[in-house]
Each structure stands twice: as C-alpha cells, then as structure tokens.
Amino acid sequence: MEFYEILKIFNNNVVLAKKDEKEYILIDKGIGFNKRKGELINKDRFEKIFILERDIKDRFDKLILNIDEEIVGVCEEVISMISEEYEELDREIHVKLVDHIAFAIKRLKNNDEIENPFIIEIETLYNKDYEIAKKAAFMIKKRLNIEIPDGEIGFIALHINAAKNKGKVSDTLKNIYICNSVIEILEDELKVEINKQSIDYARFITHIKFAIYRIINKIPIKNELKSAIKRKYKDSYKIAQIIAKFMENELKEKVSDDEIAYMAMHVEKFKNKTLY
C-alpha cells in the first residue's frame, strides 16, 4: 500500500501530493473531500496519477501560487479527460494548458472578448481536438459556471494538438495561417469566395496541412500524372505555382513539382465550380 502526503487540495477530486520526494497530481472521486494539507492518503490505485518531474514541478508549483485552486483542479480533470483520448501527452500540458485556461477565465470574467480568426480552420483541420476541447469547455462551465466561447474552445484545441504531438502551439498556428493564406490566394486568383463549409474546402486545406508536414520533413511524394496535369490544366498549375511560392517563403523549403501538381488538381476542381 502506498502512502502519499497531501501538499495541496485543489477540489474534491484533485490533490497535489508527495511520496519519496516526488510530487504527484492525484485524481480520484472524493480524494480531496474533508482532507487537509499534511494528511496521508493510504491508497495505491487512482483514476489518474500524474508524476511531476523536476523540470515541470518547479514551474507548476510557482504557477499555482497565483491561480485559484478550483481552476487548477478543473484544469487537471480536463487534462485527465484528454489523456483518455491520447495516452502520450507532453508533460508541459500541466503548465501550459493550466496557465492558458486560467488566463482565459480571467479575461472572460473581465468581459474581454476572445477573438479567434482561425476557428473554422481549427475545427476543420483538428476536428477531434476541437471536439475534445468542447468537452473541456463543458466541464469548465459545469464546475466554474463560466461559459467558454467558440473562439476559446479553438485555442484549447490548439493546446491539445500541441500536447499530443509534443510540439508548440505557435507551430500549429503557423500551419493554420499558411492554410488560410493559401485559400485567400486561391480566392484572389479565381475571383471567387470559397464556401468554408464545403467538402472541397475541407479536402483542400487538409491536403495543404499534410503537404506542409511533407515539405518540412522532406518526405517525397510521387505524382505519376504530373506531366499530364501540367499540360491539361495549365491555368490551375500556374495558380498552384503561386501557392507553392508562398509556401516556400513561409517554410523556407522547396516545394516539389509533384506537390504542385497535386495542388493543381484541387485548384482545377474549384476553377470548374461557379457556385460556392
């Protein structure tokens, strides 16, 4: 049987505890109810247990000094819920997501508007993360009685995506910016307004998302119809070249002719549609 010493109680279900000089976030129904700092928890199974390694522990301990315990508690329950969907999460989530949600709640209490210009792109490109973020928003509403707007749900989804990929939110945002800019280039060149609820839109920006990944990681892609596409869809190929040039400037990497040919096929689909 394990013995944990309570260091801090966040809510009835979440406590910070210590065992063998290591700190743990323990999550279990009623684990913090009627408990006090310094008490021992005599238990070896929990709904969820997170070890705070030294590189995270110091920053987490400093962060929670200025955040209401209830907010930290619900954030950790949110992280527990996320970990049910993605087993391997970046440990930084205990600092970055808690910090982000706490600041967002502060802004919402001050009636600040949270604007997210990429909400459609986030929902389209990272749909599973967005749906998980909606569950997080429901948990926050239920526990803290604070309504989380769609824009903030989008930002929470970005943190989830970064944590599951062990990457940076800024990198994901840049990819979204590139996808959005590619659509704007396409609209300018074709003199149309693309319906962002359409299947063609979703397919194209999803293609661009994976193209960005291939380009950054120098993963080759083969297009056997490249010559035919160049010859048959000349105008669309030219537009795809403009898009590729923009992507090269943003990514500082070369975009292959094979990638351009695939983009040209998508451009051709939009070009042949007169109603969006």
C-alpha positions as CSV (number, residue, x, y, z in Angstrom):
1,M,0.0,0.0,0.0
2,E,1.3,3.4,-1.0
3,F,1.3,6.5,1.3
4,Y,1.0,10.0,-0.2
5,E,1.3,13.2,1.8
6,I,-1.1,15.9,0.7
7,L,0.6,19.1,-0.2
8,K,-2.4,21.0,-1.7
9,I,-6.1,20.3,-2.2
10,F,-7.5,21.7,-5.5
11,N,-11.0,20.3,-5.2
12,N,-12.8,17.2,-4.0
13,N,-11.3,15.1,-6.8
14,V,-7.8,16.5,-7.3
15,V,-4.9,16.9,-4.9
16,L,-1.2,17.6,-5.1
17,A,0.7,15.1,-3.1
18,K,4.3,13.9,-2.3
19,K,5.8,10.5,-2.0
20,D,9.5,9.6,-1.8
21,E,10.5,13.3,-2.5
22,K,8.4,13.3,-5.8
23,E,5.3,15.3,-6.4
24,Y,2.1,13.8,-7.9
25,I,-1.2,15.1,-9.1
26,L,-3.7,12.5,-7.9
27,I,-7.2,12.4,-9.4
28,D,-9.9,10.2,-7.9
29,K,-13.6,10.8,-6.9
30,G,-13.7,12.3,-3.5
31,I,-10.0,12.1,-2.9
32,G,-9.8,15.7,-1.5
33,F,-13.1,15.7,0.3
34,N,-12.7,16.7,4.0
35,K,-8.9,16.3,3.7
36,R,-6.2,18.7,4.9
37,K,-2.7,19.5,4.0
38,G,-0.3,17.1,5.6
39,E,-2.7,14.2,5.8
40,L,-1.7,10.9,4.4
41,I,-3.6,9.1,1.6
42,N,-3.4,5.4,2.1
43,K,-4.1,4.1,-1.4
44,D,-2.4,2.6,-4.4
45,R,-5.0,3.0,-7.1
46,F,-6.4,6.2,-8.6
47,E,-8.5,7.2,-11.6
48,K,-5.4,9.1,-12.8
49,I,-2.0,9.8,-11.5
50,F,0.5,12.3,-13.0
51,I,4.1,12.5,-11.9
52,L,5.5,16.0,-11.9
53,E,9.1,15.5,-12.9
54,R,11.6,18.1,-11.7
55,D,11.6,20.1,-14.9
56,I,7.8,20.6,-14.6
57,K,7.4,20.5,-10.8
58,D,9.2,23.9,-10.1
59,R,7.2,25.7,-12.8
60,F,3.9,24.1,-11.8
61,D,4.4,24.9,-8.1
62,K,5.2,28.5,-9.0
63,L,2.3,28.8,-11.4
64,I,-0.4,27.6,-8.9
65,L,0.6,30.2,-6.3
66,N,-1.4,32.8,-8.3
67,I,-4.3,30.6,-9.6
68,D,-7.5,29.7,-7.7
69,E,-7.4,26.1,-6.6
70,E,-10.7,25.3,-8.2
71,I,-9.4,26.5,-11.6
72,V,-6.3,24.3,-11.2
73,G,-8.4,21.4,-10.2
74,V,-10.8,21.5,-13.1
75,C,-7.8,22.0,-15.5
76,E,-6.2,18.8,-14.2
77,E,-9.5,17.0,-14.6
78,V,-9.6,18.3,-18.2
79,I,-6.1,17.0,-18.7
80,S,-7.1,13.6,-17.3
81,M,-10.0,13.6,-19.8
82,I,-7.6,14.4,-22.6
83,S,-5.3,11.7,-21.5
84,E,-8.1,9.2,-22.0
85,E,-8.1,10.2,-25.7
86,Y,-4.3,10.5,-26.1
87,E,-2.1,8.4,-23.8
88,E,1.1,10.1,-24.7
89,L,0.9,13.8,-23.8
90,D,3.6,16.3,-23.4
91,R,4.2,16.9,-19.7
92,E,4.3,20.6,-20.4
93,I,0.5,20.4,-20.6
94,H,0.3,20.7,-16.8
95,V,1.9,24.1,-17.1
96,K,0.9,25.4,-20.5
97,L,-2.8,24.4,-20.5
98,V,-3.4,25.4,-16.9
99,D,-1.8,28.7,-17.5
100,H,-3.7,29.3,-20.7
101,I,-7.2,28.4,-19.3
102,A,-6.6,30.4,-16.1
103,F,-5.7,33.5,-18.1
104,A,-8.7,32.9,-20.4
105,I,-11.0,32.7,-17.4
106,K,-9.6,35.9,-16.0
107,R,-10.3,37.6,-19.4
108,L,-13.8,36.2,-19.6
109,K,-14.6,37.4,-16.0
110,N,-13.4,40.9,-17.1
111,N,-15.8,40.6,-20.1
112,D,-13.0,40.7,-22.6
113,E,-13.8,39.3,-26.0
114,I,-11.7,36.4,-27.1
115,E,-11.3,36.6,-30.9
116,N,-10.1,33.6,-32.9
117,P,-9.8,34.3,-36.6
118,F,-8.9,30.7,-37.4
119,I,-11.9,28.9,-35.7
120,I,-13.1,27.4,-39.0
121,E,-9.7,26.1,-39.9
122,I,-9.1,24.7,-36.4
123,E,-12.4,22.9,-36.4
124,T,-11.8,21.5,-39.9
125,L,-8.1,20.5,-39.6
126,Y,-8.1,19.4,-36.0
127,N,-11.7,18.2,-35.6
128,K,-11.0,15.5,-32.9
129,D,-9.0,18.0,-30.8
130,Y,-11.8,20.6,-31.2
131,E,-14.4,18.1,-30.0
132,I,-12.3,17.2,-27.0
133,A,-11.9,21.0,-26.3
134,K,-15.7,21.3,-26.4
135,K,-15.9,18.6,-23.7
136,A,-13.3,20.6,-21.7
137,A,-15.5,23.8,-22.1
138,F,-18.5,21.8,-20.8
139,M,-16.5,20.7,-17.7
140,I,-15.4,24.3,-17.0
141,K,-19.0,25.5,-17.4
142,K,-20.3,22.8,-15.1
143,R,-17.7,23.3,-12.4
144,L,-17.0,27.1,-12.5
145,N,-20.2,28.4,-14.2
146,I,-18.1,30.2,-16.8
147,E,-19.3,30.0,-20.5
148,I,-16.4,29.3,-22.8
149,P,-16.9,30.8,-26.3
150,D,-16.1,29.0,-29.5
151,G,-13.0,31.1,-30.1
152,E,-11.5,30.0,-26.8
153,I,-12.5,26.4,-27.5
154,G,-10.4,26.7,-30.6
155,F,-7.4,27.8,-28.6
156,I,-7.8,25.0,-26.2
157,A,-7.9,22.6,-29.2
158,L,-4.5,24.0,-30.3
159,H,-3.0,23.3,-26.9
160,I,-4.4,19.7,-27.1
161,N,-2.9,19.3,-30.5
162,A,0.4,20.6,-29.4
163,A,0.5,18.4,-26.3
164,K,-0.4,15.2,-28.2
165,N,2.3,16.0,-30.9
166,K,4.8,17.3,-28.2
167,G,5.1,20.4,-30.3
168,K,4.4,24.1,-30.0
169,V,1.1,25.9,-30.3
170,S,2.9,28.6,-32.3
171,D,3.9,25.9,-34.9
172,T,0.3,24.7,-35.3
173,L,-0.9,28.3,-35.6
174,K,1.6,29.0,-38.3
175,N,0.4,25.9,-40.3
176,I,-3.2,27.2,-39.9
177,Y,-2.1,30.7,-41.1
178,I,-0.5,29.1,-44.2
179,C,-3.7,27.1,-44.9
180,N,-5.8,30.2,-44.5
181,S,-3.5,32.3,-46.7
182,V,-3.5,29.6,-49.4
183,I,-7.3,29.8,-49.6
184,E,-7.1,33.6,-49.8
185,I,-4.6,33.3,-52.7
186,L,-6.9,30.9,-54.4
187,E,-9.9,33.2,-54.0
188,D,-7.9,36.1,-55.4
189,E,-6.7,34.2,-58.4
190,L,-10.1,32.7,-59.2
191,K,-12.1,35.8,-58.2
192,V,-14.5,33.7,-56.1
193,E,-15.4,33.3,-52.4
194,I,-14.9,29.7,-51.3
195,N,-17.5,28.1,-49.1
196,K,-15.6,27.1,-45.9
197,Q,-18.3,24.6,-45.0
198,S,-17.9,22.7,-48.3
199,I,-16.3,19.3,-48.7
200,D,-13.9,20.7,-51.4
201,Y,-12.6,23.3,-48.9
202,A,-12.1,20.7,-46.2
203,R,-10.3,18.3,-48.6
204,F,-8.0,21.1,-49.9
205,I,-6.9,22.5,-46.6
206,T,-6.4,19.0,-45.2
207,H,-4.2,18.3,-48.3
208,I,-2.3,21.5,-47.6
209,K,-1.8,20.5,-43.9
210,F,-0.2,17.2,-44.9
211,A,1.8,18.9,-47.7
212,I,3.3,21.3,-45.1
213,Y,4.3,18.2,-43.0
214,R,5.9,16.5,-46.0
215,I,7.7,19.7,-47.1
216,I,9.1,20.4,-43.6
217,N,10.2,16.8,-43.1
218,K,11.5,16.4,-46.6
219,I,9.2,13.5,-47.3
220,P,9.0,12.9,-51.1
221,I,5.7,12.3,-52.9
222,K,5.3,11.0,-56.4
223,N,2.7,12.1,-58.9
224,E,2.7,9.9,-62.0
225,L,0.2,12.3,-63.7
226,K,2.4,15.4,-63.2
227,S,3.2,15.9,-66.9
228,A,-0.4,15.4,-68.0
229,I,-1.6,17.8,-65.2
230,K,0.8,20.5,-66.4
231,R,-0.3,20.1,-70.0
232,K,-4.1,19.7,-69.4
233,Y,-4.6,22.2,-66.5
234,K,-2.2,25.0,-67.4
235,D,-4.1,27.8,-65.6
236,S,-4.6,25.7,-62.5
237,Y,-1.0,24.7,-62.5
238,K,0.1,28.3,-62.6
239,I,-2.1,29.2,-59.6
240,A,-0.6,26.2,-57.8
241,Q,2.9,27.5,-58.5
242,I,1.9,30.9,-56.9
243,I,0.6,29.0,-53.9
244,A,3.9,26.9,-53.8
245,K,6.0,30.1,-53.9
246,F,4.1,31.5,-50.9
247,M,4.6,28.2,-49.0
248,E,8.3,28.2,-49.9
249,N,8.7,31.7,-48.5
250,E,6.9,30.7,-45.3
251,L,8.5,27.3,-44.7
252,K,12.0,28.1,-46.2
253,E,11.8,24.8,-48.0
254,K,11.5,23.9,-51.7
255,V,8.1,22.7,-52.9
256,S,8.4,19.9,-55.5
257,D,6.7,19.8,-58.8
258,D,4.9,16.7,-57.7
259,E,3.4,18.6,-54.8
260,I,2.5,21.5,-57.1
261,A,0.7,19.0,-59.5
262,Y,-1.4,17.6,-56.7
263,M,-2.4,21.2,-55.6
264,A,-3.2,22.0,-59.2
265,M,-5.8,19.2,-59.2
266,H,-7.5,20.7,-56.3
267,V,-7.4,24.2,-57.9
268,E,-9.0,22.7,-61.0
269,K,-11.9,21.5,-59.0
270,F,-12.5,24.9,-57.6
271,K,-12.0,26.5,-61.0
272,N,-14.7,24.4,-62.5
273,K,-17.3,25.3,-59.9
274,T,-19.2,28.5,-60.5
275,L,-21.3,28.4,-57.2
276,Y,-19.7,28.4,-53.8
